[in-house]
Amino acid sequence: MNQYKIPFNNLYSQYKELQNEIDESIKTIIKNSDFLTGKTTEEFENAICDYTGAEDCAAMSSGSDSLIASLKALNIGPNDQVLTVGHTFLSTTESIINVGAEPIFVDIDEFYLLDISQFKKTDRLKAILFVDLYGQTPDIDRILSFAKKHNLKVIEDAAQSFGSEYKGKKVGSLVDLTCFSFNPLKNLSAMGDAGAVTGKKEYIEKIKQIRNHGRGKSNKIIEGYNSRIDNIQAIILKQKLKKIDNWIDKKRIVCQKYTKELNSVVNCPKETSWSKHTYYVYVIEVPNGTRDKLKNYLQERGIETKIHYVDSTHKLNYIKNKIELPKTEYMSRNILSLPCYYDISNLCQQKVIDSIKEFYKNEKNITS
């Protein structure tokens, strides 16, 4: 039971809307002992392709495994370097480390996305792994232009942006490989861990082999591991996929209200001109190092908040080459994620808004 009167999220809502469909689908899986691979997985993969416009899809056990398998499929490994960003969840950086490659970090721009103007080619650079942080994409055409010039592979970490668009096209068909996470906190959420990779058929075929202990259609076995989705998660996600655009549209309305009400008090998220923002989380930037005080103030009023993210991954102790990313480090000290879900009540959202305004009316909170 959540202790907060206004929780950070509501994981029950999606299930409640589709309870009959989900329950019956799970019963069918159990009745048929259809737990792994086969038709159910393939139907889910086809549904993802239909939605995203992708050439092919490999359903995976998690977003993290999706990233690792994608790097392996593109032959990224020891002694290779990958351009990426530190203002992200751990799995982005972990995936690069886990294949033996070295992350090359760039700072962020005004949208909290990797700053493409900082891209530099090195002799060992083999790929770009960019993140659609919080639910919108960087300027992918600029990334692809740099990649083409220097013969680099491009992977999109779309763990937070399922349903987003770039220049009118759904995320999932824009670069070599796109990695999705469907963990319970995501806009399209499983009831456990799940993920998927979409992209070019030649790469997806290899990922399907990697996820199944290296076994494929031929007798040749390559290095792999177990990263198959389970069919209960696949069927749940397939049912929820029918509703995802409606849920995103409703969530965007909630976010627009936050921005309208709070933009004169804190720095609210900026939307790019090229991407449809799906708001995995709604993140504000607060003034003058007041984040922790504001978080405690809201907690005392029964409002749950989170921080995405407390520390940048470039500061992890296993990162060998230490660098400074001033904008990233500043953001990690001053950002706060507000309760944001498509069915939050007007009353609850208004309480969040009014509480933040009340906090900053007190001059001591800003200057101390």
N, C-alpha and C positions, 0 to 999 in steps of 0.2 A: 504494500500500500504506500503510495507516494505521500510524503509528509507535507508537501506544498499544496496550498489552496489553488495556486496557478502553476501547474507543472510545466517543465520545459517542452514536453511533447506528449502526444496522446497516441499510443501505439494500438489502442483497441479500435479506433474509429474505422479504419479501413476494413478490418475483419467484420465489424458490425454491419457495414453496408453490404457485404458480400457473404454473410455467414452461411446461408443455405447453399450457395454455389461452392464455397470452399469446403464445407463439411461433406457434401456429397462427393466432391472430387477426391478428398482424402479417403473416404470410405471405399471408393472404387480402387484406389491404389492399393489399399490394404487387402481388399477382397481378391484382387488379381495378383497379389504378391509382386507388384510392379515397382520395385523400390529403386532400381538403378538402371540407367541407360535405356536404350530401346526407343519405342515409338513416343513415349511421353516426353523424353528429353528432346527428341527431334522436333516434335510439334511445338515445344516451347522455343527452341532455337529458330524455327521458321517464323514464329510469331514476332520474335525480336527483329528478325530480318525485315519482315513486312513493315514493322513500325519505324525502324531506323533507315530503311533503304539500303542496308548493308548487303554486300555480296554473300557473306557467309557468317555463321555464328558458332562459337563453342561455349556451351554452358559450363560453368566452373563451380567449384565448391566455395569460392570467396573472391572478393575483389583483389585481395593480396596475391593469391595464387594466379589470378589473371595477369597481373603485372609481371610476375616472375616468368610465367610461361611465354608471355609475349616477347620479353627480352631474349629468352632462350631460342624462340622460333626465328628471331631475326639475327641469331648468331652473335649476340652481344655477350662478352665474357671477360676473362682475365686480361688485363692490360688495356682494355677499352675504356673510353670515357663517354659519359652521357650528360648532356646539358639538362639541367633541371632547376627546381626551385626548392627553397627550404621552408617556405610558409605553406605547409601542407601536413597531412597526417603521416605518421611514421612509415606506413607501408610503401609510399612512393620511394623514399630513400632506401628503405630496407630491401626492396626488390633489386635495386641496382647493386647494392652490397652483396646480396645473396647469390648473384650470378658471377661475382668476382670483379665487377667493373667499378669504376670510380665516378662518383657524382661530381659534376662541375656546377656549382651553384651560381645563380644570378639573383639579383635583388628583385623587388616587386615594383609595380607601377601604381597609379592612383586607383586602379580597380582591384588591387591585391593580387594581381596575376603577374606571372613572370615578365620581366622587363626585356622585351625582345631587342631593344637598342643595345643591350649589354652582351649580346651573343658575340662570341669570338671563336674562330676555328683553331683547333689544336691538331697536332699530328695524329693523336690517338683518339680523336673524337669520332664516334661512330653513330650516335643517335641523339635525338631530342625526346625527352619525356616531360611533357608539359601537363599542367593540372588545371582543370576547369573549376577553380576554387569557388566554393559556396554556391555554384550553380550556373555560371556563365563562362564562356570561352574567351581566351585571348584572341588576337587577330590571327587566325589560322593561316590565311593566305601569306602573311609576312613570314610565318614560321616555315611554311612549305617552300617559299622562295629561297630562304637561307639554306634549307635542307637540300634543295635541288642543286644549288650552286656548289655545295660542298659534299654532295653524294652521301647524305645522312638519312637514316631511317627515322620515322616519326611515330611515336606512341602517345596517345591521348589518355591521360588518367581522368576518366569521366565518372569516377566513383560518386561524385556529388552532382552530376549534371544530366542524369537520364531525363529525356524529354526536352532538353534544351535544344536550341537551334543556332546555327551560324549562317547568317545571310539567307535565311529562309529554309535551310536544309537541316534535318535532324542530326544531332550528334550521333555518331556511330558509323558513318560512311565517308568521313572527310579525310582521314589519314591512313597510314599503313595498317595500324591496329588501334582499336579503341577498347579500353578496359572499364567495365562497369562493376559496381558493388551493389548488392541488394540486401545488405544487412538490415536489421529491423528499424534502424533510424533513418534510412533513406526514403526518398519520395516514393519510389517503387520498392517495397520492402518485403522480404521473406520473413518467415517465422524461425529464423536461425540465420546461419551464414549461407550466402550464395553469391555468385558473380557470373560474368560472361565476357567474352572477347568477340568483337566483330571486326570484319575487315576483309582483306583480299583472300580469296579461296586457298591459294597456295600456302599462305601462312596459317590459316585456320586449320587446314588439314594436319599440319605439323603440331599445332596446339592440341588438337583432339588426340593425337598420338601421345604427346607428352603427358596429358592429364590421365591417361589410362595405362600407366606403368610402361610407357614407351611402345605399346602395342598399337599397330595400325592395320590397314587392309592387306599389306604385304607381310611376308614372314620376317622382314627385317625389324629388329627391335632396337630402338634408340634409347638414350638415357631419359628416363621419365620418373613419374611418381603418381600417387593417387590424388587427383584433384577433381573428381567427377561430382557434379551436382546430384543431390538425391531427389527422386521424383516427387516427393511430397512438396519440397520447396519449388520445384519446377511448375507443378500444377497450381500452387497458390499464386505464384507470380503470373502465370498465364491468365488466371482469373482477374487479378488486380490490374493487369495491363489494359483491360477494357475501360477502366476508370481513370487512368493516370492523367490524361490531359485535363479532365474535369477537376481533379484534385489539385493539379498544378495551377490552373486558372484561379481557383478559389484561394489558394495560398498566396498567389500574387496580389490579390485584392487586399488580403491581410497586410502584406508587406507594404503596399502602396499607402495604406492608412498610417502605418508606423512612420514612413518617410514624410508624409504630409504633416503629421503632428509633431515630429521630433527634429526635423531638419534644422530648426532654428536653435536647438538646444545642444545637439551632438552632431557629429558627422555621420550621416546615414549612407548606406551603400550606393555607389554610383553604378548605373547600368551603362554598358557599352552601347554604341550605335549599331553594332553588328550582331549581337547575340541576344537571344531570349533568355532572361534570367529565370531559373526555376527555384531559386531560394531553398537549397538544402537547409541552410540556416540563415537567419537574419542577424547580421553582425554590425554593431555600431562602434564607432571610434570615439572615445570620451576624452575630454580636455584635461590637461595638466596632471596626468597621473592619478586620476580619481577613480580608476576602474575598481580597485579592490574595495574601496569605501562604498561605491555605488552598489556593487554586488552584495555586500553585507547589508546595506540599507534595504535592498529589495528582498533579500532573504528574510529579514525581520518582518516583512509585510506579506510573507507567504508566497513570494514570487521566485521561482527557480530559474537561474540563468547558468550558462556554460561559457567556456572560453575556447575558441577555435583559432589559434592554439597557444598554449602557455609559452612554449619554447619552439623556436625554429629547429628543424632537423639538422641544419648545418652545424649546430652546437653539440650534437650527440658525441659522447665520449669515444665512439669507435670511428669517427670521421678523422682521418689522418691530417689532411691539409686544412688548417684552421684559417678562416677568412672572416671578414666583417661584412655584414649586410645591414647597413644602418636603417633603411626603411623597414625591413623585415623585423629587426630587433625592436624598433620603436612600436610597430604595430602590435607585436606580441605582448607588450606592456600595457597597451591602452585599448584593447578591443574586448567587447562583451557580446555574447549571443543571447538574444531575447526569446521568450516563449513564442513559438511560431508554428502553427499547424492549421490546416485548411478549415477546421471546424471550431477554432477557438471562439468563444462567445464574444460579442461586442463588449459586454460588461467586463469580462476578464482582460481583454486587450486594453480597454480604456483605463483599467486600474494600473496596468503596467505603464502606460503612457503618462498618466497623471502622477504616478510615483516618481518617475524619472524627472519630470518637470519640477516637482516639489523639492527633490534632492538638490537640483541646480539653482533653485531660488535662494537657497542658503549660501551666501557668499563664502562662508568658511569652508564649505565643501570644495570650492573651486581653488581657493588660494592656499589652503593648508597642505 
